[in-house]
Amino acid sequence: MTDEKSIPLIEVRDLKKYYPIKGGVITHTTGHIRAVDGVSFSIPKGQTLGLVGESGCGKSTIGRQLVGLETPTAGTICYNGCDLEAIRKDKKQLRQIRTKLQMVFQDPYSSLNPRKHIFEILSQPMLYHHISTKASVEQDILKLLDMVGLPKTVLGRYPHEFSGGQRQRIAIAKALSLNPEFIVCDEPVSALDVSIQAQILNLLRELQKELDLTLLFVGHGLGAVNYVSNQIAVMYLGKIVEIGEAKEVFRHPVHPYTKALLEAVPVPDPAQKDKERRLLQGEVGSNTNPPDGCRFHNRCPYATDACAQEEPTLEQLPARSVFRAEQIYAGNEHTTDIHKVACPMMLEHMQNRMNSTNPAGATVPEAARNAVDAAAGETMQEEEAHG
């Protein structure tokens, strides 16, 4: 019997979104901004995929396409196995599915109508889509407010009368008002104070568990993304360069860009203020005219001549932990979505390390155990070297 949790609720295949650049005396298209350029991933029901990367890498663009606010240039978006583009002509079916796909925006103030009080903001979508009736809508709204931790006294007030954290709670309640199955959280805490960020993150985790929601969490801070996510995908210039389980990507990053993102995170420990950090050099490439080969090669400290010629694809890493290896080769787990990286050099390095720690006659889990022991030794040496 197939576990429902293992079936992707959202599946994206080779998604592309190009924006035309207009120019000339007689206006015509002079080029394209490749905001998203061939992205594929899946999100199982009830799980969270964290999407991280620098500003302009295409994270928010993916979120807008998943909920239908924009139409992809190419590629496929499937919801519960149903191609959204194939049903676009069926307005009734599309409207039913669109209610199941909602979004929480980065700026809650701009996403809430300033001319309407909270009761109107929450009740009108519920009445329009027949989620509630006029007799039950007030009671349903009170349940929503209780879920997001707001008192009923807010119903007659307007968005400008609330703090940033309260407005974000209202935006979350608005997204929940249509009983969605999938929510895109587009940097929902980046404009909030640190203490409020923690409250919103905890709220999202509680709601996901209580309502069995599936989330795409877009963010900059790897710490916050790791806290709420089951998987993490790292984007650079419109492409995913690394994807895997959140703990694995956060603790054992492989791609040089992912490592650089983690190195850039401030460490609140005075004893580590002098720790050497391998910060990135150079400028971010252009989405209009991306570099040939690997798009990160002009900033990568490990780049070779081959990196500037061949565009890498996401490839599965060798098993990196004893538990994973035992699960994989016992047939208890799929190998497709554990940890993938778009860097042939790092993949070769990992494979060589596996081979060097695999004595003749050793089983695969034994080889993984040897590789993990070797990696642990390297990590300890690095920590001692950096103090």
NUKOLVO-52153 format. One record per residue (C-alpha): residue number from 1; residue in three letters; x, y, z. Coordinates in nm, 3 decimals. Layout:
# residues N
<seq:NUM | type:ala | x:X | y:Y | z:Z> $
...
//
This chain:
# residues 387
<seq:1 | type:met | x:0.000 | y:0.000 | z:0.000> $
<seq:2 | type:thr | x:0.142 | y:0.338 | z:-0.105> $
<seq:3 | type:asp | x:0.198 | y:0.592 | z:0.169> $
<seq:4 | type:glu | x:0.014 | y:0.916 | z:0.085> $
<seq:5 | type:lys | x:0.301 | y:1.116 | z:0.236> $
<seq:6 | type:ser | x:0.536 | y:0.977 | z:-0.035> $
<seq:7 | type:ile | x:0.317 | y:1.101 | z:-0.323> $
<seq:8 | type:pro | x:0.422 | y:1.452 | z:-0.434> $
<seq:9 | type:leu | x:0.143 | y:1.704 | z:-0.389> $
<seq:10 | type:ile | x:0.343 | y:1.951 | z:-0.601> $
<seq:11 | type:glu | x:0.569 | y:1.840 | z:-0.883> $
<seq:12 | type:val | x:0.766 | y:2.081 | z:-1.101> $
<seq:13 | type:arg | x:0.947 | y:1.966 | z:-1.415> $
<seq:14 | type:asp | x:1.189 | y:2.182 | z:-1.616> $
<seq:15 | type:leu | x:1.014 | y:2.506 | z:-1.519> $
<seq:16 | type:lys | x:1.118 | y:2.821 | z:-1.706> $
<seq:17 | type:lys | x:1.006 | y:3.182 | z:-1.681> $
<seq:18 | type:tyr | x:1.151 | y:3.441 | z:-1.918> $
<seq:19 | type:tyr | x:1.054 | y:3.809 | z:-1.910> $
<seq:20 | type:pro | x:1.093 | y:3.999 | z:-2.240> $
<seq:21 | type:ile | x:1.313 | y:4.310 | z:-2.255> $
<seq:22 | type:lys | x:1.164 | y:4.579 | z:-2.478> $
<seq:23 | type:gly | x:1.370 | y:4.843 | z:-2.656> $
<seq:24 | type:gly | x:1.442 | y:5.023 | z:-2.981> $
<seq:25 | type:val | x:1.277 | y:5.311 | z:-3.166> $
<seq:26 | type:ile | x:1.007 | y:5.072 | z:-3.283> $
<seq:27 | type:thr | x:0.948 | y:4.881 | z:-2.962> $
<seq:28 | type:his | x:1.047 | y:4.518 | z:-2.997> $
<seq:29 | type:thr | x:1.191 | y:4.240 | z:-2.783> $
<seq:30 | type:thr | x:1.569 | y:4.280 | z:-2.755> $
<seq:31 | type:gly | x:1.631 | y:3.998 | z:-2.508> $
<seq:32 | type:his | x:1.495 | y:3.807 | z:-2.212> $
<seq:33 | type:ile | x:1.548 | y:3.800 | z:-1.837> $
<seq:34 | type:arg | x:1.581 | y:3.432 | z:-1.748> $
<seq:35 | type:ala | x:1.435 | y:3.451 | z:-1.400> $
<seq:36 | type:val | x:1.380 | y:3.074 | z:-1.378> $
<seq:37 | type:asp | x:1.570 | y:2.854 | z:-1.622> $
<seq:38 | type:gly | x:1.496 | y:2.482 | z:-1.598> $
<seq:39 | type:val | x:1.400 | y:2.402 | z:-1.238> $
<seq:40 | type:ser | x:1.264 | y:2.065 | z:-1.122> $
<seq:41 | type:phe | x:1.157 | y:1.949 | z:-0.775> $
<seq:42 | type:ser | x:0.871 | y:1.783 | z:-0.590> $
<seq:43 | type:ile | x:0.709 | y:1.838 | z:-0.250> $
<seq:44 | type:pro | x:0.541 | y:1.540 | z:-0.077> $
<seq:45 | type:lys | x:0.212 | y:1.604 | z:0.097> $
<seq:46 | type:gly | x:0.251 | y:1.745 | z:0.447> $
<seq:47 | type:gln | x:0.614 | y:1.852 | z:0.401> $
<seq:48 | type:thr | x:0.799 | y:2.181 | z:0.354> $
<seq:49 | type:leu | x:1.054 | y:2.265 | z:0.086> $
<seq:50 | type:gly | x:1.279 | y:2.559 | z:0.175> $
<seq:51 | type:leu | x:1.399 | y:2.766 | z:-0.121> $
<seq:52 | type:val | x:1.705 | y:2.985 | z:-0.052> $
<seq:53 | type:gly | x:1.941 | y:3.203 | z:-0.252> $
<seq:54 | type:glu | x:2.046 | y:3.561 | z:-0.317> $
<seq:55 | type:ser | x:1.798 | y:3.827 | z:-0.423> $
<seq:56 | type:gly | x:1.707 | y:3.796 | z:-0.791> $
<seq:57 | type:cys | x:1.778 | y:3.424 | z:-0.822> $
<seq:58 | type:gly | x:1.413 | y:3.340 | z:-0.904> $
<seq:59 | type:lys | x:1.273 | y:3.217 | z:-0.572> $
<seq:60 | type:ser | x:0.964 | y:3.439 | z:-0.557> $
<seq:61 | type:thr | x:0.903 | y:3.389 | z:-0.930> $
<seq:62 | type:ile | x:0.868 | y:3.016 | z:-0.872> $
<seq:63 | type:gly | x:0.622 | y:3.079 | z:-0.590> $
<seq:64 | type:arg | x:0.403 | y:3.305 | z:-0.803> $
<seq:65 | type:gln | x:0.389 | y:3.044 | z:-1.079> $
<seq:66 | type:leu | x:0.295 | y:2.765 | z:-0.841> $
<seq:67 | type:val | x:-0.017 | y:2.950 | z:-0.721> $
<seq:68 | type:gly | x:-0.115 | y:3.066 | z:-1.071> $
<seq:69 | type:leu | x:-0.029 | y:3.436 | z:-1.043> $
<seq:70 | type:glu | x:0.200 | y:3.399 | z:-1.345> $
<seq:71 | type:thr | x:0.209 | y:3.161 | z:-1.641> $
<seq:72 | type:pro | x:0.532 | y:2.967 | z:-1.702> $
<seq:73 | type:thr | x:0.721 | y:3.018 | z:-2.026> $
<seq:74 | type:ala | x:0.786 | y:2.645 | z:-2.040> $
<seq:75 | type:gly | x:0.777 | y:2.339 | z:-1.817> $
<seq:76 | type:thr | x:0.513 | y:2.157 | z:-1.617> $
<seq:77 | type:ile | x:0.350 | y:2.223 | z:-1.279> $
<seq:78 | type:cys | x:0.145 | y:1.933 | z:-1.141> $
<seq:79 | type:tyr | x:-0.087 | y:1.946 | z:-0.840> $
<seq:80 | type:asn | x:-0.189 | y:1.603 | z:-0.712> $
<seq:81 | type:gly | x:-0.079 | y:1.458 | z:-1.046> $
<seq:82 | type:cys | x:-0.290 | y:1.710 | z:-1.244> $
<seq:83 | type:asp | x:-0.113 | y:1.934 | z:-1.498> $
<seq:84 | type:leu | x:-0.232 | y:2.288 | z:-1.421> $
<seq:85 | type:glu | x:-0.169 | y:2.408 | z:-1.776> $
<seq:86 | type:ala | x:-0.382 | y:2.127 | z:-1.921> $
<seq:87 | type:ile | x:-0.689 | y:2.232 | z:-1.721> $
<seq:88 | type:arg | x:-0.648 | y:2.608 | z:-1.772> $
<seq:89 | type:lys | x:-0.939 | y:2.613 | z:-2.022> $
<seq:90 | type:asp | x:-1.171 | y:2.449 | z:-1.769> $
<seq:91 | type:lys | x:-1.249 | y:2.760 | z:-1.564> $
<seq:92 | type:lys | x:-1.461 | y:2.578 | z:-1.305> $
<seq:93 | type:gln | x:-1.202 | y:2.309 | z:-1.229> $
<seq:94 | type:leu | x:-0.921 | y:2.565 | z:-1.233> $
<seq:95 | type:arg | x:-1.103 | y:2.784 | z:-0.981> $
<seq:96 | type:gln | x:-1.154 | y:2.486 | z:-0.751> $
<seq:97 | type:ile | x:-0.784 | y:2.401 | z:-0.764> $
<seq:98 | type:arg | x:-0.675 | y:2.764 | z:-0.723> $
<seq:99 | type:thr | x:-0.849 | y:2.778 | z:-0.385> $
<seq:100 | type:lys | x:-0.620 | y:2.494 | z:-0.273> $
<seq:101 | type:leu | x:-0.308 | y:2.692 | z:-0.369> $
<seq:102 | type:gln | x:-0.252 | y:3.005 | z:-0.159> $
<seq:103 | type:met | x:0.031 | y:3.247 | z:-0.085> $
<seq:104 | type:val | x:0.159 | y:3.450 | z:0.210> $
<seq:105 | type:phe | x:0.348 | y:3.752 | z:0.079> $
<seq:106 | type:gln | x:0.662 | y:3.916 | z:0.215> $
<seq:107 | type:asp | x:0.496 | y:4.251 | z:0.286> $
<seq:108 | type:pro | x:0.163 | y:4.190 | z:0.463> $
<seq:109 | type:tyr | x:0.063 | y:4.556 | z:0.448> $
<seq:110 | type:ser | x:0.066 | y:4.570 | z:0.066> $
<seq:111 | type:ser | x:-0.119 | y:4.236 | z:0.042> $
<seq:112 | type:leu | x:-0.411 | y:4.354 | z:0.260> $
<seq:113 | type:asn | x:-0.666 | y:4.601 | z:0.122> $
<seq:114 | type:pro | x:-0.620 | y:4.919 | z:0.332> $
<seq:115 | type:arg | x:-0.981 | y:5.030 | z:0.265> $
<seq:116 | type:lys | x:-1.139 | y:4.719 | z:0.418> $
<seq:117 | type:his | x:-1.153 | y:4.610 | z:0.778> $
<seq:118 | type:ile | x:-1.040 | y:4.264 | z:0.877> $
<seq:119 | type:phe | x:-1.388 | y:4.109 | z:0.878> $
<seq:120 | type:glu | x:-1.435 | y:4.207 | z:0.513> $
<seq:121 | type:ile | x:-1.086 | y:4.091 | z:0.413> $
<seq:122 | type:leu | x:-1.144 | y:3.745 | z:0.558> $
<seq:123 | type:ser | x:-1.515 | y:3.697 | z:0.486> $
<seq:124 | type:gln | x:-1.541 | y:3.799 | z:0.120> $
<seq:125 | type:pro | x:-1.322 | y:3.516 | z:-0.024> $
<seq:126 | type:met | x:-1.498 | y:3.261 | z:0.198> $
<seq:127 | type:leu | x:-1.843 | y:3.373 | z:0.080> $
<seq:128 | type:tyr | x:-1.741 | y:3.400 | z:-0.286> $
<seq:129 | type:his | x:-1.600 | y:3.047 | z:-0.297> $
<seq:130 | type:his | x:-1.884 | y:2.907 | z:-0.083> $
<seq:131 | type:ile | x:-1.648 | y:2.802 | z:0.196> $
<seq:132 | type:ser | x:-1.892 | y:2.957 | z:0.444> $
<seq:133 | type:thr | x:-2.245 | y:3.092 | z:0.442> $
<seq:134 | type:lys | x:-2.365 | y:3.427 | z:0.571> $
<seq:135 | type:ala | x:-2.494 | y:3.249 | z:0.880> $
<seq:136 | type:ser | x:-2.167 | y:3.070 | z:0.961> $
<seq:137 | type:val | x:-1.899 | y:3.304 | z:0.827> $
<seq:138 | type:glu | x:-1.848 | y:3.496 | z:1.151> $
<seq:139 | type:gln | x:-1.799 | y:3.176 | z:1.351> $
<seq:140 | type:asp | x:-1.557 | y:3.045 | z:1.090> $
<seq:141 | type:ile | x:-1.356 | y:3.368 | z:1.101> $
<seq:142 | type:leu | x:-1.332 | y:3.348 | z:1.480> $
<seq:143 | type:lys | x:-1.185 | y:2.998 | z:1.442> $
<seq:144 | type:leu | x:-0.926 | y:3.135 | z:1.198> $
<seq:145 | type:leu | x:-0.829 | y:3.414 | z:1.436> $
<seq:146 | type:asp | x:-0.790 | y:3.162 | z:1.717> $
<seq:147 | type:met | x:-0.560 | y:2.952 | z:1.495> $
<seq:148 | type:val | x:-0.328 | y:3.246 | z:1.427> $
<seq:149 | type:gly | x:-0.338 | y:3.384 | z:1.782> $
<seq:150 | type:leu | x:-0.548 | y:3.700 | z:1.737> $
<seq:151 | type:pro | x:-0.846 | y:3.817 | z:1.949> $
<seq:152 | type:lys | x:-1.191 | y:3.872 | z:1.799> $
<seq:153 | type:thr | x:-1.162 | y:4.246 | z:1.871> $
<seq:154 | type:val | x:-0.950 | y:4.288 | z:1.555> $
<seq:155 | type:leu | x:-1.243 | y:4.230 | z:1.318> $
<seq:156 | type:gly | x:-1.354 | y:4.594 | z:1.301> $
<seq:157 | type:arg | x:-1.004 | y:4.738 | z:1.260> $
<seq:158 | type:tyr | x:-0.806 | y:4.824 | z:0.945> $
<seq:159 | type:pro | x:-0.460 | y:4.692 | z:0.841> $
<seq:160 | type:his | x:-0.276 | y:5.016 | z:0.927> $
<seq:161 | type:glu | x:-0.382 | y:4.977 | z:1.292> $
<seq:162 | type:phe | x:-0.170 | y:4.664 | z:1.343> $
<seq:163 | type:ser | x:0.199 | y:4.591 | z:1.393> $
<seq:164 | type:gly | x:0.399 | y:4.400 | z:1.131> $
<seq:165 | type:gly | x:0.370 | y:4.071 | z:1.317> $
<seq:166 | type:gln | x:-0.006 | y:4.110 | z:1.363> $
<seq:167 | type:arg | x:-0.052 | y:4.193 | z:0.995> $
<seq:168 | type:gln | x:0.143 | y:3.881 | z:0.899> $
<seq:169 | type:arg | x:-0.086 | y:3.673 | z:1.122> $
<seq:170 | type:ile | x:-0.385 | y:3.826 | z:0.941> $
<seq:171 | type:ala | x:-0.222 | y:3.742 | z:0.605> $
<seq:172 | type:ile | x:-0.177 | y:3.382 | z:0.720> $
<seq:173 | type:ala | x:-0.542 | y:3.371 | z:0.830> $
<seq:174 | type:lys | x:-0.642 | y:3.503 | z:0.487> $
<seq:175 | type:ala | x:-0.444 | y:3.226 | z:0.317> $
<seq:176 | type:leu | x:-0.607 | y:2.965 | z:0.545> $
<seq:177 | type:ser | x:-0.959 | y:3.100 | z:0.488> $
<seq:178 | type:leu | x:-1.007 | y:2.893 | z:0.170> $
<seq:179 | type:asn | x:-0.897 | y:2.561 | z:0.327> $
<seq:180 | type:pro | x:-0.583 | y:2.526 | z:0.112> $
<seq:181 | type:glu | x:-0.360 | y:2.221 | z:0.087> $
<seq:182 | type:phe | x:-0.053 | y:2.408 | z:-0.037> $
<seq:183 | type:ile | x:0.079 | y:2.750 | z:0.071> $
<seq:184 | type:val | x:0.373 | y:2.946 | z:-0.067> $
<seq:185 | type:cys | x:0.536 | y:3.148 | z:0.211> $
<seq:186 | type:asp | x:0.732 | y:3.417 | z:0.027> $
<seq:187 | type:glu | x:0.985 | y:3.542 | z:0.285> $
<seq:188 | type:pro | x:0.709 | y:3.580 | z:0.548> $
<seq:189 | type:val | x:0.946 | y:3.682 | z:0.829> $
<seq:190 | type:ser | x:1.215 | y:3.890 | z:0.655> $
<seq:191 | type:ala | x:1.044 | y:4.223 | z:0.738> $
<seq:192 | type:leu | x:0.985 | y:4.137 | z:1.106> $
<seq:193 | type:asp | x:1.186 | y:4.173 | z:1.426> $
<seq:194 | type:val | x:1.383 | y:3.867 | z:1.533> $
<seq:195 | type:ser | x:1.155 | y:3.787 | z:1.829> $
<seq:196 | type:ile | x:0.847 | y:3.816 | z:1.606> $
<seq:197 | type:gln | x:1.013 | y:3.600 | z:1.342> $
<seq:198 | type:ala | x:1.038 | y:3.315 | z:1.592> $
<seq:199 | type:gln | x:0.668 | y:3.347 | z:1.676> $
<seq:200 | type:ile | x:0.563 | y:3.336 | z:1.310> $
<seq:201 | type:leu | x:0.791 | y:3.040 | z:1.235> $
<seq:202 | type:asn | x:0.649 | y:2.847 | z:1.531> $
<seq:203 | type:leu | x:0.298 | y:2.938 | z:1.418> $
<seq:204 | type:leu | x:0.364 | y:2.803 | z:1.068> $
<seq:205 | type:arg | x:0.500 | y:2.477 | z:1.209> $
<seq:206 | type:glu | x:0.200 | y:2.433 | z:1.436> $
<seq:207 | type:leu | x:-0.049 | y:2.507 | z:1.157> $
<seq:208 | type:gln | x:0.127 | y:2.269 | z:0.920> $
<seq:209 | type:lys | x:0.107 | y:1.987 | z:1.174> $
<seq:210 | type:glu | x:-0.252 | y:2.064 | z:1.274> $
<seq:211 | type:leu | x:-0.392 | y:2.112 | z:0.921> $
<seq:212 | type:asp | x:-0.155 | y:1.876 | z:0.732> $
<seq:213 | type:leu | x:-0.040 | y:2.160 | z:0.506> $
<seq:214 | type:thr | x:0.226 | y:2.144 | z:0.237> $
<seq:215 | type:leu | x:0.454 | y:2.449 | z:0.219> $
<seq:216 | type:leu | x:0.708 | y:2.615 | z:-0.006> $
<seq:217 | type:phe | x:0.909 | y:2.841 | z:0.226> $
<seq:218 | type:val | x:1.109 | y:3.108 | z:0.043> $
<seq:219 | type:gly | x:1.378 | y:3.278 | z:0.249> $
<seq:220 | type:his | x:1.730 | y:3.420 | z:0.275> $
<seq:221 | type:gly | x:1.826 | y:3.299 | z:0.622> $
<seq:222 | type:leu | x:1.936 | y:2.937 | z:0.619> $
<seq:223 | type:gly | x:1.872 | y:2.909 | z:0.993> $
<seq:224 | type:ala | x:1.503 | y:2.999 | z:0.961> $
<seq:225 | type:val | x:1.461 | y:2.786 | z:0.649> $
<seq:226 | type:asn | x:1.627 | y:2.488 | z:0.817> $
<seq:227 | type:tyr | x:1.396 | y:2.529 | z:1.119> $
<seq:228 | type:val | x:1.073 | y:2.489 | z:0.922> $
<seq:229 | type:ser | x:1.179 | y:2.274 | z:0.625> $
<seq:230 | type:asn | x:1.203 | y:1.903 | z:0.552> $
<seq:231 | type:gln | x:1.405 | y:1.968 | z:0.237> $
<seq:232 | type:ile | x:1.616 | y:2.262 | z:0.121> $
<seq:233 | type:ala | x:1.681 | y:2.371 | z:-0.238> $
<seq:234 | type:val | x:1.955 | y:2.628 | z:-0.304> $
<seq:235 | type:met | x:1.912 | y:2.853 | z:-0.611> $
<seq:236 | type:tyr | x:2.163 | y:3.059 | z:-0.805> $
<seq:237 | type:leu | x:2.078 | y:3.265 | z:-1.116> $
<seq:238 | type:gly | x:1.756 | y:3.080 | z:-1.195> $
<seq:239 | type:lys | x:1.882 | y:2.725 | z:-1.133> $
<seq:240 | type:ile | x:1.889 | y:2.487 | z:-0.838> $
<seq:241 | type:val | x:2.250 | y:2.403 | z:-0.751> $
<seq:242 | type:glu | x:2.185 | y:2.179 | z:-0.449> $
<seq:243 | type:ile | x:1.882 | y:2.006 | z:-0.302> $
<seq:244 | type:gly | x:1.841 | y:1.756 | z:-0.023> $
<seq:245 | type:glu | x:1.709 | y:1.692 | z:0.324> $
<seq:246 | type:ala | x:1.728 | y:2.006 | z:0.536> $
<seq:247 | type:lys | x:1.957 | y:1.866 | z:0.807> $
<seq:248 | type:glu | x:2.190 | y:1.714 | z:0.550> $
<seq:249 | type:val | x:2.222 | y:2.033 | z:0.341> $
<seq:250 | type:phe | x:2.255 | y:2.253 | z:0.651> $
<seq:251 | type:arg | x:2.514 | y:2.038 | z:0.829> $
<seq:252 | type:his | x:2.700 | y:1.895 | z:0.529> $
<seq:253 | type:pro | x:2.676 | y:2.140 | z:0.236> $
<seq:254 | type:val | x:2.854 | y:2.024 | z:-0.080> $
<seq:255 | type:his | x:2.817 | y:2.294 | z:-0.345> $
<seq:256 | type:pro | x:3.062 | y:2.586 | z:-0.301> $
<seq:257 | type:tyr | x:2.774 | y:2.835 | z:-0.320> $
<seq:258 | type:thr | x:2.584 | y:2.662 | z:-0.038> $
<seq:259 | type:lys | x:2.900 | y:2.662 | z:0.171> $
<seq:260 | type:ala | x:2.943 | y:3.034 | z:0.105> $
<seq:261 | type:leu | x:2.587 | y:3.107 | z:0.217> $
<seq:262 | type:leu | x:2.649 | y:2.926 | z:0.544> $
<seq:263 | type:glu | x:2.984 | y:3.101 | z:0.592> $
<seq:264 | type:ala | x:2.808 | y:3.437 | z:0.559> $
<seq:265 | type:val | x:2.571 | y:3.367 | z:0.851> $
<seq:266 | type:pro | x:2.679 | y:3.570 | z:1.159> $
<seq:267 | type:val | x:2.780 | y:3.355 | z:1.457> $
<seq:268 | type:pro | x:2.672 | y:3.506 | z:1.794> $
<seq:269 | type:asp | x:2.988 | y:3.394 | z:1.971> $
<seq:270 | type:pro | x:3.268 | y:3.642 | z:2.052> $
<seq:271 | type:ala | x:3.515 | y:3.355 | z:2.071> $
<seq:272 | type:gln | x:3.468 | y:3.297 | z:1.694> $
<seq:273 | type:lys | x:3.497 | y:3.658 | z:1.581> $
<seq:274 | type:asp | x:3.843 | y:3.594 | z:1.437> $
<seq:275 | type:lys | x:3.743 | y:3.271 | z:1.261> $
<seq:276 | type:glu | x:3.848 | y:3.270 | z:0.898> $
<seq:277 | type:arg | x:3.554 | y:3.295 | z:0.657> $
<seq:278 | type:arg | x:3.573 | y:3.192 | z:0.293> $
<seq:279 | type:leu | x:3.363 | y:3.474 | z:0.151> $
<seq:280 | type:leu | x:3.267 | y:3.495 | z:-0.216> $
<seq:281 | type:gln | x:3.451 | y:3.724 | z:-0.454> $
<seq:282 | type:gly | x:3.326 | y:3.886 | z:-0.773> $
<seq:283 | type:glu | x:2.983 | y:4.004 | z:-0.886> $
<seq:284 | type:val | x:2.661 | y:3.808 | z:-0.932> $
<seq:285 | type:gly | x:2.609 | y:3.718 | z:-1.297> $
<seq:286 | type:ser | x:2.331 | y:3.858 | z:-1.514> $
<seq:287 | type:asn | x:1.998 | y:3.680 | z:-1.571> $
<seq:288 | type:thr | x:1.987 | y:3.849 | z:-1.909> $
<seq:289 | type:asn | x:2.316 | y:3.704 | z:-2.030> $
<seq:290 | type:pro | x:2.415 | y:3.426 | z:-1.788> $
<seq:291 | type:pro | x:2.771 | y:3.289 | z:-1.797> $
<seq:292 | type:asp | x:2.845 | y:2.983 | z:-2.009> $
<seq:293 | type:gly | x:2.894 | y:2.653 | z:-1.834> $
<seq:294 | type:cys | x:2.835 | y:2.659 | z:-1.459> $
<seq:295 | type:arg | x:2.672 | y:2.993 | z:-1.374> $
<seq:296 | type:phe | x:2.871 | y:3.011 | z:-1.051> $
<seq:297 | type:his | x:3.215 | y:2.942 | z:-1.197> $
<seq:298 | type:asn | x:3.324 | y:3.309 | z:-1.211> $
<seq:299 | type:arg | x:3.285 | y:3.332 | z:-0.831> $
<seq:300 | type:cys | x:3.382 | y:2.977 | z:-0.735> $
<seq:301 | type:pro | x:3.722 | y:2.933 | z:-0.564> $
<seq:302 | type:tyr | x:3.745 | y:2.575 | z:-0.699> $
<seq:303 | type:ala | x:3.650 | y:2.644 | z:-1.063> $
<seq:304 | type:thr | x:3.841 | y:2.474 | z:-1.346> $
<seq:305 | type:asp | x:3.843 | y:2.532 | z:-1.723> $
<seq:306 | type:ala | x:3.575 | y:2.264 | z:-1.764> $
<seq:307 | type:cys | x:3.340 | y:2.458 | z:-1.535> $
<seq:308 | type:ala | x:3.329 | y:2.745 | z:-1.787> $
<seq:309 | type:gln | x:3.239 | y:2.512 | z:-2.075> $
<seq:310 | type:glu | x:2.992 | y:2.248 | z:-1.955> $
<seq:311 | type:glu | x:2.666 | y:2.330 | z:-1.780> $
<seq:312 | type:pro | x:2.626 | y:2.093 | z:-1.481> $
<seq:313 | type:thr | x:2.309 | y:1.902 | z:-1.396> $
<seq:314 | type:leu | x:2.182 | y:1.787 | z:-1.058> $
<seq:315 | type:glu | x:2.333 | y:1.448 | z:-0.976> $
<seq:316 | type:gln | x:2.279 | y:1.222 | z:-0.676> $
<seq:317 | type:leu | x:2.556 | y:1.220 | z:-0.417> $
<seq:318 | type:pro | x:2.698 | y:0.894 | z:-0.286> $
<seq:319 | type:ala | x:2.535 | y:0.781 | z:0.041> $
<seq:320 | type:arg | x:2.683 | y:1.004 | z:0.312> $
<seq:321 | type:ser | x:2.561 | y:0.844 | z:0.632> $
<seq:322 | type:val | x:2.543 | y:0.493 | z:0.769> $
<seq:323 | type:phe | x:2.172 | y:0.525 | z:0.842> $
<seq:324 | type:arg | x:2.099 | y:0.649 | z:0.490> $
<seq:325 | type:ala | x:2.306 | y:0.377 | z:0.328> $
<seq:326 | type:glu | x:2.139 | y:0.105 | z:0.530> $
<seq:327 | type:gln | x:1.792 | y:0.241 | z:0.446> $
<seq:328 | type:ile | x:1.870 | y:0.278 | z:0.077> $
<seq:329 | type:tyr | x:2.024 | y:-0.059 | z:0.016> $
<seq:330 | type:ala | x:1.767 | y:-0.237 | z:0.232> $
<seq:331 | type:gly | x:1.507 | y:-0.111 | z:-0.015> $
<seq:332 | type:asn | x:1.329 | y:0.100 | z:0.247> $
<seq:333 | type:glu | x:1.390 | y:0.438 | z:0.087> $
<seq:334 | type:his | x:1.411 | y:0.593 | z:-0.259> $
<seq:335 | type:thr | x:1.747 | y:0.733 | z:-0.363> $
<seq:336 | type:thr | x:1.618 | y:1.010 | z:-0.590> $
<seq:337 | type:asp | x:1.554 | y:1.298 | z:-0.351> $
<seq:338 | type:ile | x:1.813 | y:1.257 | z:-0.076> $
<seq:339 | type:his | x:2.096 | y:1.491 | z:-0.172> $
<seq:340 | type:lys | x:2.170 | y:1.619 | z:-0.522> $
<seq:341 | type:val | x:2.425 | y:1.876 | z:-0.632> $
<seq:342 | type:ala | x:2.510 | y:2.045 | z:-0.964> $
<seq:343 | type:cys | x:2.888 | y:2.033 | z:-0.936> $
<seq:344 | type:pro | x:3.077 | y:1.748 | z:-1.113> $
<seq:345 | type:met | x:3.402 | y:1.833 | z:-0.933> $
<seq:346 | type:met | x:3.247 | y:1.793 | z:-0.588> $
<seq:347 | type:leu | x:3.069 | y:1.477 | z:-0.696> $
<seq:348 | type:glu | x:3.399 | y:1.331 | z:-0.815> $
<seq:349 | type:his | x:3.564 | y:1.430 | z:-0.487> $
<seq:350 | type:met | x:3.291 | y:1.259 | z:-0.286> $
<seq:351 | type:gln | x:3.309 | y:0.944 | z:-0.498> $
<seq:352 | type:asn | x:3.688 | y:0.928 | z:-0.466> $
<seq:353 | type:arg | x:3.658 | y:0.960 | z:-0.089> $
<seq:354 | type:met | x:3.405 | y:0.676 | z:-0.085> $
<seq:355 | type:asn | x:3.634 | y:0.458 | z:-0.298> $
<seq:356 | type:ser | x:3.941 | y:0.532 | z:-0.086> $
<seq:357 | type:thr | x:3.761 | y:0.420 | z:0.231> $
<seq:358 | type:asn | x:3.608 | y:0.107 | z:0.075> $
<seq:359 | type:pro | x:3.843 | y:-0.190 | z:0.133> $
<seq:360 | type:ala | x:3.809 | y:-0.501 | z:-0.079> $
<seq:361 | type:gly | x:3.505 | y:-0.703 | z:0.021> $
<seq:362 | type:ala | x:3.343 | y:-0.425 | z:0.226> $
<seq:363 | type:thr | x:2.967 | y:-0.382 | z:0.192> $
<seq:364 | type:val | x:2.818 | y:-0.051 | z:0.085> $
<seq:365 | type:pro | x:2.700 | y:0.046 | z:0.438> $
<seq:366 | type:glu | x:3.054 | y:-0.032 | z:0.560> $
<seq:367 | type:ala | x:3.196 | y:0.195 | z:0.290> $
<seq:368 | type:ala | x:2.955 | y:0.470 | z:0.395> $
<seq:369 | type:arg | x:3.059 | y:0.426 | z:0.758> $
<seq:370 | type:asn | x:3.426 | y:0.459 | z:0.661> $
<seq:371 | type:ala | x:3.353 | y:0.770 | z:0.452> $
<seq:372 | type:val | x:3.157 | y:0.929 | z:0.737> $
<seq:373 | type:asp | x:3.442 | y:0.858 | z:0.980> $
<seq:374 | type:ala | x:3.687 | y:1.020 | z:0.738> $
<seq:375 | type:ala | x:3.460 | y:1.323 | z:0.690> $
<seq:376 | type:ala | x:3.421 | y:1.359 | z:1.067> $
<seq:377 | type:gly | x:3.798 | y:1.359 | z:1.103> $
<seq:378 | type:glu | x:3.834 | y:1.631 | z:0.840> $
<seq:379 | type:thr | x:3.568 | y:1.841 | z:1.013> $
<seq:380 | type:met | x:3.745 | y:1.814 | z:1.350> $
<seq:381 | type:gln | x:4.075 | y:1.916 | z:1.193> $
<seq:382 | type:glu | x:3.913 | y:2.220 | z:1.029> $
<seq:383 | type:glu | x:3.752 | y:2.324 | z:1.358> $
<seq:384 | type:glu | x:4.084 | y:2.292 | z:1.543> $
<seq:385 | type:ala | x:4.263 | y:2.489 | z:1.272> $
<seq:386 | type:his | x:4.010 | y:2.774 | z:1.292> $
<seq:387 | type:gly | x:3.991 | y:2.767 | z:1.670> $
//
